[in-house]
Amino acid sequence: MLVFALSDFTHKLKADNPLEENVESIKDELFPLCVMLYPPLKVTWRLVRTMLRLLVEEMNNRLPAEDMDIFRPYWQALWKMFDAEILPDQQSEGW
């Protein structure tokens, strides 16, 4: 199911490419929202990094290299934003 959804999304990106490899919306909108919501919800930055790593691994295993090239700028930007040096792990108990 995930493979089909990613494949469908990739084809739409190729056709329209509304993001045009612009990660600014992720930086300007998604990142501040995560920073605001995750700590009160007890979601650790370590968990976020683990989920990103697993998502990229799964995409590498299931998508052709051509499709990975489309997603690469986005997951690289996410990886940099959630880096441990920028967002160190919280000391509190969390997921």
JOLIN-V769443 format. One line per field, one symbol per residue. phi: phi as a letter, one per 40 degrees, with the letter a starting at -180 (. if undefined). A space follows every 50 residues. Layout:
phi: ???
This chain:
phi: .ccccccccccccccbfccffbccccccbcdcccccccdccgcccccccc cccccccccccbbcddcccccdccccccccccdcccbccccccac
